[in-house]
């Protein structure tokens, strides 16, 4: 919980001081996204691996911190505005990791980032396509599925959204 509060402080500082065109710091934003994804995907937060009793106790005391940080990741992505293109294709894999966490609300909130990435590359790459995004997503998704991640609900939701 303490770590989550610290990340939230980092979020507000990034938005306040490092988002405009003159002060944008690519490495800081990159570090934020990787830190948030590492936190969200850490094994100690994967509630579905615990017994129902332990899961209920954790949720009652702390809530599902994965959703909280996942929604922040989503919001921070959309805050980037024209800077988004600088994160494609590098952030495709980390966002994919987030969407593969088997939590329906988190998935519904973060899968649309992929469409935004496609639009962003199509509109700002200068070549009117989204090949970098497409290649990265297919490569990473293949790796994750072969590694045993993803499920039928993920497939259905990905197609639907």
N, C-alpha and C positions, 0 to 999 in steps of 0.2 A: 504494500500500500504506500509506503514511504517512497519507494522508487517511482511509482506511478505519479505521485505528487511532484516529484522532481522533474519528471519528463513533462508534466503539464506546465511547470514553470518555464522550462526550456521552450515549449510551444509558444507561450505568450511572448517571450523575448524574441524568438524568431519572427513572429508576425509583426511585432512592434518595430523592430530595428533592422531586420535583414531581409525585407521583402521588396522594398521599392527598388527601382532600376539602378540607382546610384550606390546602394548599400547591399545589394543582393550578394550573398556568399554561398556559392554552390556547394562547397565542402561542408559547411555547417548544416545545410538542408539535407544533404546526402547522409551525413552522420545521424541526423534526427531520424530519417526514415529507417535506416538500418538498425538503429537503437530500438525504435518502437517495434519494428518487426521481430527483432530478437527477443524482446520482452514478451510480446504477444504469443510467440511460438515456443517459448521456453517450456520444457516438459513439466515443470512444477505447476504450470497454470492450465494444463490440459485436463480439465475436469472430468471428461468422459473416461479417463483412465482410472478414476477413483471409484470406490464403492458408492452406492446411492446415498448412504448415510453420511459419508465423508463429504461428498459433493454438496449435499443439502446444507451441511454445517458451514462449509466454506462460502457458499452463495449467501447464506443468511448473514454471515459476519462481514464479508468483503464484497459481495456481488460478483459478477463475472467480469473481472478486470480486463479480459481479452476484448470484450465488447467495447468497454470504455476507451481503451487505447486504439482499437480498430476504428471506432467512429472518429477519433482524433486524426488518425492517419488519413481517413477519407477527407475530412475537413481541410487538413493541411494540404492535401493534394489539390483540392479545388481552389485553395487560396493562392496557389502558385501562379495562376493566370498564364501569361505568356512565357513564363520560365519553365513550364511543364516539358517543353520539347527537349530541354537539356537533360531530362531524366529518362528519355526513351532512347534505347531499349533497356537501359540499366536497371530501372525499377520494375520491369515486368516480372522478373523472377521473385523478388521480395513480395510484391503485391499478390502474386499467385500463391505464395506460401500462406499469406493471410487468408485468402479466399478458400483455401483447402482446410482450414480449421473447421471441424464439424459443428459449427454453431450457426443455425439458420439466419438469425438476425444479422450477425456479422457478415455472413456471405451475401445477404441481400444488400447490405450497405456498401460492400467493397467490390463486388463483381462489376458494377457499372463503371468503375474506374477504367476497366479495359476498353469500353466503348469510348470513353473520353480520351484515352491514349490514342486510339485509332483516329478519332476526329482531329486530335492535335497534330499527329504526324501528317495526316492527309492535308490539313490546312497550312501547316507551317514548315514542312520539310522542303518545299520548293519543287517537289517532283510529283505532287498530286497522288501519292499512294501511301500505304502504311506497311511496306515490306519489312522494315526493321522490327516493328512491333509484331507483325505476323510471324516472322521467322523465330523471334525470341520466344513468343508464347507457345508455338508448336513444339519447339525444342524443349523448353522447360516443362511443359505439360506432359510430354512423353516421358521425360525423366521421372517426374513425380508419380505418374500412374504406374510406370514400371517398378517404382520403388514401393508400391503398395498404398499410395495416398489417393485420395479421391474416392467417391462412392457414387452410387446411382443417383442419390438426391443431388449431389453436386452437378452431375452431368445434366440432369433435368433442369436445375436452376440456371446453370450456365446457358443452356439453349434458350430457356424462357426469357431471361433478362437480356 
